[in-house]
């Protein structure tokens, strides 16, 4: 019985990894603005963090066991890593790589919030704040939102997928806020 329970607990995390990635368009990747308004980014990232902190989920599972599966290739946009050069010394000299990663992450989460995973639980304030932050960070017009599709067999797992997506967005937002707070304090 224990292996079956473990499989049931791990299935939502695995399904997020199995969802098809948004189609890649022929358009070039968005480019961070050279004259980024760090103060506006700091304020908007704090607003995003505040909004995420006020969300009430319909059912939370306090004793839920979660096994994280690291997918270095497919999960690249959802996390800011050490290799993304978002540390203070690198931000002082060249912030392009860090801002590009933040831009990719913001676009990923914006697409996710517009996907079928959130079709029954739209979060318009969160989407609007993400859009405003994307507008401040982004110089060139980005690709249009590409909402990933959810297979019909995954419908019963949507609450778990939503919960996990919001947890990851919260983690991403925390690191992003620290980057923007440092950037705003040095400019």
Secondary structure, 3 states (H helix, E strand, C coil): CHHHHHHHHHHHHHHHHHCCCCCCCCCCCCCECCCCCHHHHHHHHHHHHHHHHHCCCCCCCCCCCCCCCCCCCCCHHHCCCHHHCCCHHHHHHCCHHHHHHHHHHHHHHHHHHCCHHHCCCCCHHHHHHHHHHHHHHECCCCCCCCCCCCCHHHHHHHHHHHHHHHHHHHHHHHHHHHHHHHHHHCC
